[in-house]
Amino acid sequence: MDLLLLFATFYAFELVITLDTTNYGKVLSPSEEFDLAIIKLKNISTISLKKFETYPVKSINHKLKKYSHSPKCTKTFRNKFFVLNNGVLRYITKNKRYNCNYKCSYPHDELRLQLGDWFHIEGAKPNCDVFEVKCHDKILNKVVFKDMFTHIVKIKNKPIEDVTLFKNKYPVKQLRNKYNVHVIVLDSTSYFNILHDFKETIKYLKNEYSAVPFKYNNKIGDTSKSNGYAFLLNTNKVGGHNYKSKKENKCRERLDNFPYIGKYYRQLNYTVLNNVDSLETVFTESKCTGLRNQFHHHTLAPYTIRMQTNKYGEFKTFKNHQRSKCRKNVEFQLNHLIEFMKVYEDSNQFSLTWLTKLFKNEGTGFFDYDEYFKDFFKKNKKMFDKSFLVFMSDRGRRSGAFKSVELNDFEASNPFLVIAPPKDLRRNNSEVLQNLKLNSDKHTSHFDTYATLIDIVTEGSKSNYKNMKPFYLTNIMKYEKIKGISLLRKIEGERSCRDMGIKFEDCLYREKLIKYNSSIINQINTDKNISLLDDTIVNVLRRNFVNELNDQLKLGGIEKHCASMSQNFEKELDVKYTYTDDNKIIFHLKINVLPMGTFEAYFNEAGELSSSIERIDKNDKGCLSNHKYKKFCYCTKRKNGLSQWKSAI
């Protein structure tokens, strides 16, 4: 027995020594074992060449071959009381039985309204863009009609604005500014999506508008906020939820002093339209404060607030009327844009139209909108001929079936960008068109879009878009360093993601990810046979990932509603890694957890989360359906599911 004990002691001692001969028999802690394994992984790894991935436009996934079609709608809405013609309200038939009044909804800031008084409608000209009408039946003594309406009321005498963006002595009077600028954003739409689903629209824009699609346009971050901040504010400082923080950033800083592109266009005598369909704008998402002052001459915000919140009453009634009119947000917003363009035909115009309702959770496309958008651009070509058109998205697909196909990260990081110059600059000898085409195969980002919008209204305008050589726009700015390069000027050389302010996790032009498997593990541990399940790196990353997922429940304040997550050892952890040119290891993980959920994220060589966490499978339906942390939740109320989960542990 003593001999057996002696042998076991000696064998254990020898095993400790073989763990790391450089530690002279020291028993390593789990973190030290992980650090040592990372060093060994670096020793057997080589830096791979950076490249852009390429994929065929034709889908390889059956779910992406099925086009998404909107259901048919039968219009049931009736208004037998009044009409709105040329900004004037009048009764359809004069009937003393009914009395109709209107009330304006004015924007106060991005989140609040100021309501006006009630006025009788006959012959009235509402001096607001958004108003409510209510009709009362005197005999029945009840309200028989109420609805929200919009139009564009022209501002005849706009005040002259102070120009704050330039350094002193910049020749503002030399700016010609003869072209309008219209930015149309389709939320969460990749370059692949636009080529796959908008074939006719893109073909028409290329042929008739000389539009140029940009193949390698790169998102800046994971959210609409982070990308919107880049192409609208020239910044990547984003408040709200940050994956690096264990608590919410309250995001209370007003954005009025930020270099908002709409503010600068307003200062340079452009009439500005903010045309959005979401209650949370890109500036107020995650409960951020946003803009206090109204830099937009016209905004749909009051209409959106009245239609999407009950804070000011009648929310459900207005929503029901919207459905009974068979009026899609897309059509409504684009019609509002065209009305704006017509009303201000004799003025310089800048507009931002952000469409969030086309599709959000399905990667199956929006093919049925292709013909609509083609007709829209065809019907309104004469007005767009006077304009720069920036047709774009903030990012690619984020979740659902699309995330399980081969395109995955690349398409999520590759929002589409199409730029069409005004008619005067569509000639083949136009420097602007030539440079757009040259840059279309370059690596670009949202910071370049911001720089382009600045160039249009400054140096490009000053030179009448001639002699469009590379120009450092920061030289003319009073405070700002312009982070991008104008796409109207030739981009010289290659730029790394580090140069462009893009994280590796979001980068299109990067080193290839390699499968971390038993072959790699055997190269690290040449003296022993270790399975993937027992590997130090795998176990640390798996544990840290699960901890991060449970931290999300705490961060969202939803622990009491949601089951705590644990490792599912029956499912293999999918690990890939790369060795970057700055000698760093970066891991990509895909994990399946109990009770339910498949997630993916990036981790750095310290085993720390270095990106946001994305859910690949579908969320638990009906569980905290409107909560922004819903993707992390498996509701504890689902007793049957939980009992099955517990029995499986």
Secondary structure, 3 states (H helix, E strand, C coil): CHHHHHHHHHHHHHHHHHHCHHHCCCCCCHHHHHHHHHHHHHHHCCCCCCECCCCCCCCCCHHHHCCCCCCCCCCCCCCCCEEEECCEEEECCCCCCEEEEEEEEEECCCCCEEEEEEEECCCECCCCCEEEEEEEECCCCEEEEEEEEECCCCCCCCCCCCCCCECCCCCHHHCCCCCEEEEEEECCCEHHHHHHHCHHHHHHHHHHCCCEECCEEECCCCCHHHHHHHHHHCCCCCCECCCCCCCCECCCCCCCCCCCHHHHHHHCCCEEEEEECCCCCCCCHHHCCCCCCCCCCEECHHHHHHHHCCCCCCHHHHHHHHHHCCCCHHHHHHHHHHHHHHHCCCCCEEEEEEECCCCCCCCCCCHHHHHHHHHHHHHCHHHHCCEEEEEECCCCCCCHHHHHCCCHHHHHCCECEEEECCHHHCCCCCHHHHHHHHHCCCEEEHHHHHHHHHHHHCHHHHCCCCCCCCCCHHHHECCCCCCCCCCCCCCCCCCCHHHHCCCHHHCCCECCCEECCHHHHHHHCCCCCCCHHHCHHHHHHHHHHHHHHHHHHHHCCCCCCECCCEECCCCCCEEEEEECCCCCEEEEEEEEEECCCEEEEEEECCCCECCCCEECCCCCCCCCCCCCCHHHCCECCCHHHHHHHHHHC
